[in-house]
Amino acid sequence: MLALHQTVLGGPEVLHLTELPRPTPGIGEILVAVHAAGFNPTDFMHRALSLFLPPPPLTLGWDVSGTVVETGHGVTLFQPGDEVFGMLPYPYGAGSHAEYVTGPTRAFAAKPAGIDHVQAAALPLAALTAWQALVETAGLRAGQRVLIHAAAGGVGHLAVQIAKERGAHVTGTASAPKHDFLRELGADACIDHRSEDFTDTDERYDVVLDALGGENAIRSVSVLRPGGTLVTLLPGAEDTRVVAEKAQVRAVHLAVEHDHAGMRAIAELVERGRLRAHVSGTFPLAEGARAHVLGETGRTTGKLVITVR
């Protein structure tokens, strides 16, 4: 099979289309013929730095949508020919930027019939992150108020839709040109992060979802009501927790996990027309390095997707 592979860490130029052995599914695994695979910021970071994965050689990619080719011993949920989408186990399950990939059966769900593989591949990691942050970690309820940082990004634009589905009042931060996009998603209020200070308000939120980390996470504590929850998606939140304890709010760092039940919940939202990924660009497998160049600008609206079949 062909894969977008690297043998050293570095910039997008280290990625090469490489012929590799086709994997074989193990116990409880399926082999998927990849039709499309999403990109996420973690792909760009892992290409350049030794974070959670061992050093290269490696093939990146956690988002995947495709067709089951073969099932391993003990698999009961799927059979060859089924269309599935899912997130490979993070971080050690990477490998979807290739023609074939294996993964645990329960990392996948049936692909919603109403969307194509490109749309499906854009969803898993970002949508699971938003779901696990807002629904499972923060317990977001109808009538609560939520602030979503980087609301036009991959996680953010899906989090806006999930929060609205939960009946919350949603405020999103993004540059001014993206505010119309956020309002189309259902955002009730928008803050221009370039010209406005999100802390310069009497507004108090029940939940803040922070995809930026660092000083932004610490400052977010001040806009939470007592008893509120800050969910940050980047590590290094110890300073944030200290500030949060003084303010009597909860601050947690979320690392997304693969989850069959979560994928089924996301599929159900898609099928009801309540969740849709915005795909701002697609790239064939051979040109995946260009997606890394664009993604690293940090200016992408929604998601980028690699097309394989």
Buried (B, 14 or more C-beta within 10 A) or exposed (E): BBBBBBEEBEEBEBBEBBEBEBBEBEEBBBBBBBBBBBBBBBBBEBBBEEEBBEEBEBBBBBBBBBBBBBBBEEBEBBEEEBBBBBBBBBBEBBBBBBBBBBBBBBBBBBBBEEBEBBBBBBBBBBBBBBBBBBBBBBEBEEEBBBBBBBBBBBBBBBBBBBBBBBEBBBBBBBBEEBBEBBBEBBBBBBBBBEEEEBEEBEBEBBBBBBBBBBEBBBBBBEBBBEEBBBBBBBEEBEEBBEBBEEBEBBBBBBEBBBBBEBBEBBBEBBEEEEBBBBBBBBBEBEBBBBBBEBBBEEEBBBBBBBBBE
